């Protein structure tokens, strides 16, 4: 039958067994996918070494734990980002939702992340590593707040609102500081006029000398 169709100049379209193969991240983000998984706040996306997750909405963090139970945050991710154990050698590797999250699971056999995705992932994790290497706790926490403002900031009259409800323990996990130290420093920053609070969100003041701090 195929030869007969070809003889009439008609070549039938044969669907690729791997429709995602060769797509860029931008193309993958636009690709229609029906199999979307939902995860509630503080829930975990199931992870397997042979699959990746494309976040469609919400914010999630990747974390690992030391033997004593100390959490170490590896990254903070939002819609359009790719995460998964295949991008890390850390064990355990957990993906925790900080908000309501929707994500799509992608088999590595169907789609291999291109170089720009891997590079972006590395730059993201390196930025947090730089924050944690600061010897002064004040500089580390201010650097983290600036990084969060760059990723999740909304410009308002008083400065930049970090549009993410994040706990003191979350900030401690990302900065490498203790929760007690984070709470003390946030109170100090507020007294100095470096930050303001709005409910459970933080506003980084434009007048802060650290406003243009770059990681």
C-alpha positions as CSV (number, residue, x, y, z in Angstrom):
1,X,0.0,0.0,0.0
2,X,2.8,2.4,0.9
3,X,4.5,1.8,-2.5
4,X,1.1,2.4,-4.3
5,X,0.7,5.7,-2.5
6,X,4.2,6.8,-3.4
7,X,3.6,5.9,-7.0
8,X,0.8,8.5,-7.0
9,X,3.1,11.1,-5.4
10,X,1.4,10.8,-2.0
11,X,3.7,10.2,1.0
12,X,1.7,9.6,4.2
13,X,2.8,11.3,7.4
14,X,4.3,8.8,9.8
15,X,4.3,10.1,13.4
16,X,7.6,10.0,15.2
17,X,7.9,7.5,18.0
18,X,9.6,10.2,20.0
19,X,7.7,13.5,19.2
20,X,9.7,15.4,21.8
21,X,13.1,14.4,20.5
22,X,15.2,17.4,19.3
23,X,12.9,20.1,20.8
24,X,14.5,23.1,22.4
25,X,13.3,24.0,25.9
26,X,11.2,26.9,24.5
27,X,9.5,24.5,22.1
28,X,9.0,21.9,24.8
29,X,7.4,24.6,27.0
30,X,4.8,25.2,24.2
31,X,4.3,21.6,23.4
32,X,0.7,20.5,24.3
33,X,0.9,17.9,27.1
34,X,-2.2,16.4,28.7
35,X,-0.5,14.4,31.5
36,X,-0.1,17.2,34.0
37,X,0.5,16.3,37.7
38,X,-0.5,18.5,40.6
39,X,1.3,18.8,43.9
40,X,0.2,20.7,47.0
41,X,2.3,23.1,49.0
42,X,5.1,21.2,50.9
43,X,4.3,18.1,48.9
44,X,7.0,16.3,46.9
45,X,7.1,15.4,43.2
46,X,8.0,11.8,42.7
47,X,11.4,11.5,41.2
48,X,13.2,8.9,39.1
49,X,16.6,9.0,37.6
50,X,15.2,8.3,34.1
51,X,12.7,11.2,34.1
52,X,12.7,15.0,34.3
53,X,10.0,17.4,35.4
54,X,8.9,20.5,33.4
55,X,7.3,22.9,35.8
56,X,4.1,24.4,34.3
57,X,3.1,26.6,37.3
58,X,4.1,27.3,40.9
59,X,7.5,27.3,42.7
60,X,9.5,24.3,43.9
61,X,12.8,23.8,45.5
62,X,15.3,21.0,45.1
63,X,16.9,19.8,48.4
64,X,19.1,17.1,49.9
65,X,19.7,16.1,53.5
66,X,22.9,15.5,55.4
67,X,23.2,12.5,57.7
68,X,22.3,14.6,60.7
69,X,19.0,15.6,59.0
70,X,20.2,19.1,58.0
71,X,18.5,20.3,54.8
72,X,20.6,21.8,52.0
73,X,18.7,23.7,49.3
74,X,20.0,23.0,45.9
75,X,17.8,25.3,43.8
76,X,14.6,27.3,43.6
77,X,12.6,26.7,40.4
78,X,9.5,28.2,38.7
79,X,7.3,27.7,35.6
80,X,9.3,26.8,32.6
81,X,12.2,25.3,34.5
82,X,13.4,21.7,34.2
83,X,14.4,19.7,37.3
84,X,15.2,16.1,38.0
85,X,17.7,13.8,39.6
86,X,19.2,13.2,36.2
87,X,20.7,16.7,36.4
88,X,22.4,16.0,39.7
89,X,24.6,13.5,41.4
90,X,23.3,14.3,44.9
91,X,21.5,11.6,46.8
92,X,18.9,12.0,48.2
93,X,17.5,14.5,45.7
94,X,14.0,15.8,46.5
95,X,11.7,18.2,44.7
96,X,9.5,20.0,47.2
97,X,6.6,22.3,46.3
98,X,6.7,25.7,48.0
99,X,3.4,26.7,46.4
100,X,0.8,24.7,44.5
101,X,2.7,23.2,41.6
102,X,1.7,21.7,38.3
103,X,4.4,19.8,36.4
104,X,4.8,17.3,33.5
105,X,7.0,14.2,33.7
106,X,9.3,13.7,30.7
107,X,11.2,10.5,30.0
108,X,14.8,10.9,29.2
109,X,14.3,8.4,26.5
110,X,11.9,10.9,24.8
111,X,13.8,14.1,25.4
112,X,17.4,14.9,26.2
113,X,18.1,18.3,27.8
114,X,20.1,20.5,25.4
115,X,23.3,22.2,26.4
116,X,21.6,25.5,27.2
117,X,19.3,23.8,29.7
118,X,22.2,22.2,31.5
119,X,24.2,25.4,31.5
120,X,21.2,27.4,32.9
121,X,20.8,24.7,35.7
122,X,24.5,25.0,36.6
123,X,24.5,28.8,36.7
124,X,21.4,28.7,38.9
125,X,23.0,26.3,41.5
126,X,26.3,28.2,41.3
127,X,24.6,31.4,42.3
128,X,23.3,29.8,45.5
129,X,26.7,28.3,46.2
130,X,28.2,31.8,46.0
131,X,25.7,33.1,48.5
132,X,26.6,30.3,51.0
133,X,30.3,31.0,50.7
134,X,30.1,34.5,52.2
135,X,31.8,34.5,55.6
136,X,29.6,37.3,57.0
137,X,26.1,36.1,57.7
138,X,24.6,39.6,56.9
139,X,26.2,39.5,53.4
140,X,25.0,36.0,52.8
141,X,21.4,36.7,53.7
142,X,21.3,40.1,51.8
143,X,22.7,38.3,48.8
144,X,20.1,35.7,49.0
145,X,17.3,38.3,49.3
146,X,18.7,40.1,46.2
147,X,18.8,36.9,44.3
148,X,15.2,36.1,45.2
149,X,14.2,39.7,44.2
150,X,15.8,39.2,40.8
151,X,13.9,36.0,40.2
152,X,10.5,36.7,41.9
153,X,10.6,40.5,42.4
154,X,7.7,42.9,41.7
155,X,8.5,46.6,41.6
156,X,6.3,48.6,44.0
157,X,6.6,52.1,45.5
158,X,8.7,51.1,48.5
159,X,11.1,48.8,46.7
160,X,11.0,45.3,45.3
161,X,8.4,42.9,46.6
162,X,9.7,39.3,46.7
163,X,6.5,37.7,45.5
164,X,7.0,34.4,47.3
165,X,5.8,33.3,50.7
166,X,9.0,31.8,52.1
167,X,9.7,30.8,55.8
168,X,12.6,31.7,57.9
169,X,13.6,28.0,57.8
170,X,13.5,28.2,54.0
171,X,15.9,31.2,54.0
172,X,18.1,29.3,56.4
173,X,18.3,26.3,54.2
174,X,19.2,28.4,51.1
175,X,21.7,30.6,52.9
176,X,23.4,28.0,55.0
177,X,22.6,29.9,58.2
178,X,20.6,28.8,61.2
179,X,16.9,29.8,61.5
180,X,17.7,31.7,64.7
181,X,20.3,33.7,62.8
182,X,18.0,34.4,59.9
183,X,15.2,35.7,62.3
184,X,17.7,37.9,64.1
185,X,19.1,39.4,60.9
186,X,15.7,40.0,59.3
187,X,14.7,42.0,62.4
188,X,18.0,43.9,62.2
189,X,17.5,44.6,58.5
190,X,14.0,45.9,59.2
191,X,15.3,48.2,61.9
192,X,17.9,49.5,59.5
193,X,15.3,50.2,56.8
194,X,16.8,47.6,54.4
195,X,13.6,45.5,54.2
196,X,9.9,45.9,55.0
197,X,7.4,43.2,55.7
198,X,4.0,42.7,54.1
199,X,2.2,39.8,55.7
200,X,4.5,36.8,55.0
201,X,6.3,38.5,52.2
202,X,9.4,40.7,52.2
203,X,10.1,44.0,50.4
204,X,13.7,44.9,49.6
205,X,14.0,48.6,50.0
206,X,15.3,50.6,47.0
207,X,17.3,52.8,49.3
208,X,19.3,49.8,50.5
209,X,23.0,50.0,49.8
210,X,22.8,46.4,48.8
211,X,20.0,47.0,46.2
212,X,22.4,46.6,43.3
213,X,24.2,43.7,44.9
214,X,25.1,41.2,42.1
215,X,25.7,37.5,42.6
